[in-house]
């Protein structure tokens, strides 16, 4: 066996198995909830002046969380995938900072802030768990 092949993600032979896809991962599902929360509950509250600045940054990091989990899952080597999962986690932390900014700038109230923090913390736990799971495969 050539070097690195033992670290490849195994896909079932034959037909594509939609039951084994990044969309079935709990970390992706939690990250999706965070993304949808920001699109539905936060972005609509940002002032017109901040739409092109803070709003753009929120959209970029919210999309990045799920996209990097998907891209990492599509890589053939576990080690390569872990790097994308770490980028996803970094985007999640960036989004947490944006949520704090939205609260500090009074775009969102305490209740919405707490909802966002709870979703982010939950997603952080599942992403960290998935990273540790994949690292154990290396």
C-alpha positions in Angstrom: 0.0 0.0 0.0 1.5 3.4 -0.9 2.0 6.0 1.7 -1.1 7.9 2.7 -3.6 5.4 1.4 -4.5 4.3 4.9 -5.7 7.8 5.6 -8.2 7.8 2.7 -11.9 8.2 3.3 -13.6 5.0 2.1 -16.7 5.5 -0.1 -18.9 2.5 -0.9 -18.2 0.9 -4.3 -20.8 1.3 -7.0 -23.7 3.6 -6.8 -23.6 6.9 -4.8 -25.0 6.4 -1.4 -27.0 9.4 -0.3 -27.3 8.0 3.2 -23.6 8.5 3.6 -23.1 12.2 2.7 -22.0 15.4 4.5 -25.6 16.3 4.9 -26.0 13.4 7.4 -23.3 14.7 9.7 -24.6 16.3 12.9 -21.9 19.0 12.8 -23.1 20.0 9.3 -26.8 20.0 10.5 -25.9 22.2 13.5 -23.8 24.5 11.4 -26.8 24.8 9.0 -29.0 25.8 11.9 -26.5 28.6 12.8 -26.4 29.8 9.2 -30.2 29.9 8.9 -30.5 31.7 12.3 -28.2 34.4 11.1 -30.0 34.8 7.8 -33.5 34.7 9.3 -33.0 36.5 12.7 -29.9 38.6 12.5 -29.2 39.9 9.0 -32.7 41.5 8.8 -32.0 43.5 11.9 -28.8 45.2 10.7 -29.0 48.8 9.9 -28.8 50.0 6.2 -25.4 51.5 6.8 -23.9 48.2 8.0 -25.5 45.9 5.4 -22.5 46.1 3.1 -19.9 45.8 5.9 -21.0 43.7 8.8 -23.8 42.1 6.8 -21.3 40.9 4.2 -19.0 39.5 6.8 -21.8 37.6 8.5 -23.0 36.1 5.2 -19.5 35.1 4.3 -18.7 33.4 7.6 -22.1 31.8 7.9 -21.8 30.2 4.4 -18.2 29.2 5.1 -19.1 27.0 8.1 -21.3 24.5 6.2 -19.3 24.8 2.9 -16.0 23.9 4.6 -17.6 20.8 6.3 -18.9 19.8 2.9 -15.6 20.3 1.2 -13.6 18.6 3.9 -16.0 15.6 3.7 -15.3 15.4 -0.1 -11.6 15.1 0.3 -10.0 11.7 0.0 -7.6 12.0 3.0 -8.8 12.3 6.6 -5.8 14.7 7.3 -6.9 17.0 4.5 -10.5 16.9 5.6 -9.5 17.9 9.2 -8.0 21.1 7.9 -11.3 22.1 6.3 -13.2 21.2 9.5 -10.9 23.5 11.4 -11.5 26.3 9.0 -15.2 25.7 9.6 -14.7 26.0 13.3 -12.8 29.3 12.7 -15.7 30.7 10.8 -18.0 29.7 13.6 -15.9 31.7 16.0 -15.8 34.6 13.6 -19.6 34.5 13.5 -19.7 34.5 17.3 -17.7 37.8 17.2 -20.2 39.2 14.6 -23.1 38.2 16.9 -21.4 40.1 19.8 -21.0 43.1 17.5 -24.7 43.0 16.5 -25.6 42.9 20.2 -23.1 45.7 21.1 -24.5 47.9 18.3 -28.0 47.2 19.5 -29.1 45.5 16.2 -30.4 42.5 18.2 -31.8 42.2 21.7 -30.6 40.0 24.6 -33.0 37.1 23.8 -31.8 36.9 20.2 -28.2 37.2 21.3 -28.7 34.3 23.7 -30.4 32.2 21.0 -27.4 32.8 18.7 -24.8 32.0 21.4 -26.6 28.7 22.3 -26.7 27.6 18.6 -23.0 28.6 18.1 -21.9 26.7 21.3 -23.9 23.6 20.3 -22.4 23.7 16.8 -18.9 24.2 18.2 -19.3 21.1 20.3 -20.3 18.9 17.4 -17.6 20.3 15.1 -15.0 19.7 17.8 -16.3 16.2 18.3 -16.2 15.5 14.6 -12.7 16.8 14.3 -11.6 14.5 17.2 -13.4 11.6 15.6 -11.7 12.1 12.2 -8.3 12.7 13.8 -8.6 9.3 15.5 -9.0 7.8 12.0 -5.5 9.2 10.9 
